[in-house]
Amino acid sequence: MNKEHKENDITQLYVDLAAERLGGETLDCSDDFFAEMENLLKPGRGVFIDDKYTERGKWMDGWESRRSYGRNNGRDSDWCLIALGVPGVIKGFDVDTNHFRGNAPESVSIEACHSAGNPEDDQEWTCLLENKSVNAHSQNLFEVESDAIWTHLRLTMFPDGGIARFRVYGDPEVDPRQFLPGELIDLASIKNGGKALLCSDMFFSDKNNLLMPGRGKDMGDGWETKRRRDPGPDWSIVKLAFEGSVAKVLLDTAHFKGNFPDRFSLEGTTASDEDVMNDKANWQAVLPEIPLQANHEHIYFNEILSAEQSFSHIRLNIFPDGGVSRLRIFGYRAIK
């Protein structure tokens, strides 16, 4: 099984739990005089427009505080409070100082907490990343070791400066008690705790786009493979949020018009992540090979072959290659 990721690359192995489109939000900060904290969680790496200024100074696509002037204004650091879009186990961070060349911070630290609401002033915080140096105009990647589930972060930069983007890579973990017994849920959704585990190829766009909320905004907001010169298929394996049975499937080829797959099939298995990633899982058919249309939402329920079987993982096969915008696996969580 050809695994499409670099070994130990946190940007490909995990989900950005703080992504704006997942509901990630900057709640408060000590100072964002030059550039607003909300920019931290926006898509992309940030842009630079040479001759763009505001009444406060140079426009920057990131979060930038005013100068501390040797701590004469009472600050020795600046901080930003962030709510994750989905709770999860954090595996690493990307503190991206893209285009911040002469105004990047010297170092950063990151603390985390688990809170049902927004943290209060007396909130207890756990340090996940001690004060670490960062490079200007760079993606600064840091791996962390923590098995706890977190909901909020406090990013601190020393002594001041600017950060373009902040990514929080990890595995989503959603409390199953938020779902009623017998409730029909999207078992594949990242918002519910699903994750694209691995795939054959994601040359043009990321496999986890399949599981994002809403319809894709353009062709780049989906999963698209390069052109094969054999019958295929390309495939993507989804770890479901919870083991469960499949009642309805939605596959959306929105925006894929000249590059949608000719057909697709679905398979399911109940196995450990390790067995799935090492090609030791036993797969059974959930949907047979079915032709697809361009730029279209396809819905299936009568065609499902294993409606009574519970699965922990689903494999989407596309023949021979192409692009899919979204995959929804509606089903019922198995109660054990």
C-alpha positions as CSV (number, residue, x, y, z in Angstrom):
1,M,0.0,0.0,0.0
2,N,1.6,3.3,-1.1
3,K,1.2,5.8,1.7
4,E,1.1,9.4,0.4
5,H,2.8,11.3,3.2
6,K,6.3,12.1,4.3
7,E,7.4,10.3,7.4
8,N,6.8,12.4,10.6
9,D,5.4,15.3,8.6
10,I,2.9,16.8,11.0
11,T,1.3,18.9,8.3
12,Q,0.2,15.8,6.4
13,L,-0.3,13.3,9.2
14,Y,-2.8,15.4,11.2
15,V,-5.7,17.9,11.0
16,D,-5.4,21.6,11.6
17,L,-7.7,21.7,14.7
18,A,-7.7,25.6,14.7
19,A,-8.6,26.1,11.1
20,E,-11.0,29.0,10.5
21,R,-13.3,26.8,8.4
22,L,-13.6,24.3,11.3
23,G,-14.8,27.1,13.5
24,G,-11.4,28.0,15.0
25,E,-11.5,31.5,16.5
26,T,-9.1,34.1,18.0
27,L,-10.9,35.3,21.1
28,D,-8.6,38.0,22.6
29,C,-5.1,39.3,22.5
30,S,-2.8,41.7,24.4
31,D,-2.2,43.9,21.3
32,D,-2.8,43.8,17.6
33,F,-2.0,47.4,16.7
34,F,-0.5,46.8,13.2
35,A,-2.4,43.7,12.1
36,E,-5.5,41.9,13.5
37,M,-5.3,38.7,15.4
38,E,-8.0,37.2,13.2
39,N,-5.5,36.8,10.4
40,L,-3.7,34.0,12.3
41,L,-6.2,31.3,11.4
42,K,-7.0,32.3,7.8
43,P,-6.2,29.9,4.9
44,G,-2.9,30.0,3.1
45,R,0.5,31.3,4.3
46,G,-0.3,35.0,4.1
47,V,0.6,37.5,1.3
48,F,2.7,40.6,1.0
49,I,1.6,43.7,-0.9
50,D,4.5,46.0,-1.3
51,D,2.8,49.4,-1.4
52,K,-0.2,48.8,0.9
53,Y,-0.4,50.8,4.1
54,T,-3.1,51.7,6.7
55,E,-3.3,54.7,8.9
56,R,-1.4,52.7,11.5
57,G,1.5,51.7,9.3
58,K,2.4,48.9,6.8
59,W,-0.5,46.5,6.1
60,M,0.6,42.9,7.1
61,D,-1.3,39.7,6.5
62,G,-0.9,38.3,10.0
63,W,-1.1,39.3,13.7
64,E,1.4,42.1,14.6
65,S,1.7,44.0,17.8
66,R,3.3,47.4,18.4
67,R,7.0,47.6,19.5
68,S,7.6,47.1,23.2
69,Y,10.6,49.5,23.2
70,G,12.6,47.5,25.7
71,R,9.6,46.8,27.9
72,N,9.2,50.5,28.7
73,N,5.4,50.2,28.1
74,G,5.0,47.4,30.7
75,R,4.9,44.4,28.3
76,D,7.6,41.8,28.0
77,S,5.5,39.6,25.7
78,D,2.3,39.6,23.7
79,W,-0.4,36.8,23.7
80,C,-3.4,35.7,21.8
81,L,-6.2,33.4,23.1
82,I,-7.5,30.9,20.5
83,A,-10.5,28.5,20.6
84,L,-10.0,25.4,18.5
85,G,-12.6,24.6,15.9
86,V,-12.8,21.0,17.2
87,P,-11.3,19.6,20.4
88,G,-8.4,17.2,20.0
89,V,-5.1,15.7,20.9
90,I,-2.4,18.0,19.7
91,K,0.7,16.6,18.0
92,G,2.4,19.8,16.7
93,F,2.3,23.5,15.7
94,D,3.3,25.6,12.8
95,V,4.2,29.2,13.8
96,D,4.5,30.7,10.4
97,T,6.3,34.1,10.2
98,N,5.9,34.3,6.4
99,H,6.8,37.9,5.2
100,F,7.7,39.0,8.7
101,R,11.4,39.6,8.1
102,G,12.4,42.5,10.3
103,N,9.5,42.3,12.7
104,A,9.2,38.6,13.7
105,P,9.3,37.7,17.4
106,E,12.4,36.2,18.9
107,S,10.6,33.2,20.5
108,V,7.2,31.8,21.3
109,S,5.5,29.6,23.9
110,I,2.1,27.8,23.7
111,E,-0.2,26.8,26.6
112,A,-3.4,24.7,26.4
113,C,-6.5,24.1,28.5
114,H,-9.8,22.2,28.3
115,S,-12.8,24.4,29.0
116,A,-16.5,24.0,28.3
117,G,-16.7,27.7,27.6
118,N,-14.3,30.5,27.0
119,P,-11.5,30.4,29.6
120,E,-11.9,32.7,32.6
121,D,-9.1,34.8,34.2
122,D,-8.5,32.0,36.8
123,Q,-8.2,29.3,34.1
124,E,-5.4,26.8,34.7
125,W,-3.1,26.4,31.7
126,T,-0.7,23.6,30.8
127,C,2.5,24.5,28.8
128,L,2.8,22.4,25.7
129,L,5.7,24.3,24.2
130,E,8.3,26.0,26.3
131,N,9.8,29.3,25.1
132,K,11.3,28.3,21.7
133,S,13.2,30.5,19.2
134,V,11.6,31.1,15.8
135,N,13.0,32.2,12.5
136,A,11.8,35.1,10.5
137,H,9.9,34.6,7.2
138,S,9.7,30.8,7.9
139,Q,7.4,28.0,8.8
140,N,8.5,27.1,12.3
141,L,7.3,23.5,13.0
142,F,7.3,22.1,16.5
143,E,6.2,18.6,17.6
144,V,4.7,18.0,21.0
145,E,3.9,15.0,23.2
146,S,0.5,15.1,24.9
147,D,-2.3,12.6,25.1
148,A,-4.8,15.0,26.7
149,I,-7.7,16.6,24.8
150,W,-7.6,20.4,24.5
151,T,-10.1,23.1,23.5
152,H,-8.2,26.4,23.8
153,L,-4.7,27.7,23.4
154,R,-2.7,30.7,24.5
155,L,0.0,31.7,22.0
156,T,2.7,34.0,23.5
157,M,5.4,35.8,21.5
158,F,8.5,37.4,23.0
159,P,8.9,40.3,23.2
160,D,6.6,41.5,20.4
161,G,6.3,41.3,16.6
162,G,4.3,39.5,14.0
163,I,3.2,36.0,13.1
164,A,1.4,35.4,9.8
165,R,-0.4,32.1,10.4
166,F,-0.8,29.6,13.3
167,R,-1.6,26.0,12.7
168,V,-2.5,23.4,15.4
169,Y,-2.0,19.9,14.1
170,G,-3.6,16.9,15.8
171,D,-6.3,14.3,15.9
172,P,-9.9,15.5,16.5
173,E,-11.6,14.0,19.6
174,V,-15.3,14.7,20.1
175,D,-17.2,13.6,23.2
176,P,-19.7,10.9,22.0
177,R,-22.1,12.0,24.8
178,Q,-23.1,15.0,22.6
179,F,-25.0,12.6,20.3
180,L,-28.3,11.0,21.2
181,P,-28.7,7.2,21.1
182,G,-29.9,6.3,17.6
183,E,-29.1,9.8,16.2
184,L,-28.1,9.8,12.5
185,I,-24.7,11.6,12.3
186,D,-22.0,12.1,9.7
187,L,-19.5,9.6,10.9
188,A,-16.8,10.9,8.6
189,S,-17.0,14.6,9.4
190,I,-13.9,16.2,11.0
191,K,-16.3,18.3,13.2
192,N,-17.5,15.0,14.7
193,G,-14.0,13.5,15.0
194,G,-13.4,11.8,11.7
195,K,-10.1,12.0,9.9
196,A,-8.6,11.1,6.5
197,L,-6.0,8.6,7.6
198,L,-4.0,8.1,4.4
199,C,-4.4,8.0,0.6
200,S,-2.8,6.8,-2.6
201,D,-2.1,10.4,-3.9
202,M,-3.0,14.0,-3.2
203,F,-0.9,15.8,-5.7
204,F,-3.3,18.7,-6.2
205,S,-5.2,19.0,-2.9
206,D,-5.4,17.5,0.6
207,K,-7.3,14.4,1.5
208,N,-8.9,16.0,4.6
209,N,-10.7,18.4,2.4
210,L,-13.2,15.6,1.8
211,L,-14.4,15.8,5.4
212,M,-14.7,19.5,5.8
213,P,-17.9,21.4,6.6
214,G,-20.1,22.8,3.8
215,R,-19.7,22.4,0.1
216,G,-16.3,23.0,-1.5
217,K,-15.7,26.7,-2.5
218,D,-13.7,25.8,-5.6
219,M,-11.7,23.0,-7.1
220,G,-8.8,23.4,-4.7
221,D,-11.2,22.7,-1.8
222,G,-11.5,19.0,-2.4
223,W,-9.3,15.9,-2.8
224,E,-7.7,15.7,-6.3
225,T,-5.1,13.2,-7.6
226,K,-2.8,13.5,-10.5
227,R,-3.6,11.7,-13.8
228,R,-2.9,8.0,-13.7
229,R,-1.8,6.0,-16.8
230,D,-3.3,2.7,-15.5
231,P,-6.8,1.6,-14.6
232,G,-6.4,2.7,-10.9
233,P,-8.1,3.2,-8.6
234,D,-6.8,6.0,-6.4
235,W,-8.1,5.7,-2.9
236,S,-8.5,7.6,0.4
237,I,-9.1,5.9,3.8
238,V,-11.2,7.7,6.4
239,K,-11.1,6.8,10.1
240,L,-14.6,7.3,11.2
241,A,-15.4,9.4,14.3
242,F,-17.1,6.4,15.9
243,E,-17.5,2.9,14.8
244,G,-21.0,2.7,13.2
245,S,-23.3,1.4,10.5
246,V,-23.8,3.2,7.2
247,A,-27.3,4.4,6.3
248,K,-26.7,7.0,3.6
249,V,-23.7,8.2,1.6
250,L,-23.3,11.6,-0.1
251,L,-20.4,12.1,-2.6
252,D,-20.1,15.6,-4.1
253,T,-18.0,16.4,-7.2
254,A,-18.7,20.1,-6.9
255,H,-16.4,22.2,-9.2
256,F,-14.9,19.0,-10.7
257,K,-16.1,19.2,-14.3
258,G,-13.3,17.9,-16.6
259,N,-11.5,16.0,-14.0
260,F,-14.1,14.1,-11.9
261,P,-13.7,10.3,-11.5
262,D,-15.4,8.1,-14.0
263,R,-16.8,6.0,-11.2
264,F,-16.3,5.1,-7.5
265,S,-16.8,2.4,-4.9
266,L,-16.8,2.3,-1.1
267,E,-15.5,-0.4,1.2
268,G,-15.5,-0.7,5.0
269,T,-13.5,-2.5,7.7
270,T,-13.4,-2.8,11.5
271,A,-9.7,-2.8,12.4
272,S,-7.0,-0.9,14.2
273,D,-5.3,2.1,12.6
274,E,-2.1,0.1,12.6
275,D,-3.6,-2.8,10.7
276,V,-5.2,-0.4,8.2
277,M,-2.0,1.5,7.6
278,N,0.0,-1.7,7.2
279,D,-2.5,-3.2,4.7
280,K,-3.7,-5.9,7.1
281,A,-7.4,-5.0,7.3
282,N,-10.1,-7.1,5.7
283,W,-12.3,-4.9,3.5
284,Q,-15.9,-5.5,2.5
285,A,-18.1,-3.8,-0.1
286,V,-20.3,-0.9,1.1
287,L,-21.2,0.4,-2.3
288,P,-20.4,-1.2,-5.7
289,E,-18.7,0.6,-8.5
290,I,-21.1,3.4,-9.6
291,P,-20.7,6.0,-12.4
292,L,-20.3,9.6,-11.4
293,Q,-21.4,12.9,-12.8
294,A,-19.5,16.2,-13.0
295,N,-20.2,19.0,-10.5
296,H,-23.0,17.0,-8.8
297,E,-24.1,15.8,-5.3
298,H,-24.7,12.0,-5.5
299,I,-26.8,10.4,-2.7
300,Y,-27.1,6.7,-2.1
301,F,-29.1,4.7,0.5
302,N,-30.9,1.8,-1.2
303,E,-27.6,0.8,-2.9
304,I,-25.8,0.2,0.4
305,L,-24.7,-3.4,0.6
306,S,-23.8,-3.7,4.3
307,A,-26.4,-1.6,6.1
308,E,-26.3,-3.7,9.3
309,Q,-22.5,-4.0,9.6
310,S,-20.5,-1.6,11.8
311,F,-17.3,-0.1,10.5
312,S,-14.4,1.8,12.0
313,H,-12.8,2.9,8.6
314,I,-14.1,3.5,5.1
315,R,-12.1,3.4,1.9
316,L,-13.2,5.6,-1.0
317,N,-12.0,4.2,-4.4
318,I,-12.1,6.5,-7.5
319,F,-11.6,5.1,-11.0
320,P,-9.1,5.8,-12.4
321,D,-8.3,9.1,-10.7
322,G,-9.6,12.7,-10.4
323,G,-11.2,15.0,-7.9
324,V,-14.0,14.7,-5.3
325,S,-15.1,17.6,-3.2
326,R,-16.9,16.0,-0.2
327,L,-17.7,12.6,1.3
328,R,-20.5,12.2,3.9
329,I,-21.0,8.9,5.6
330,F,-24.3,9.2,7.5
331,G,-24.9,6.4,10.0
332,Y,-25.6,5.3,13.5
333,R,-22.9,5.1,16.2
334,A,-22.4,1.5,17.5
335,I,-23.2,1.3,21.2
336,K,-20.9,-1.1,23.1
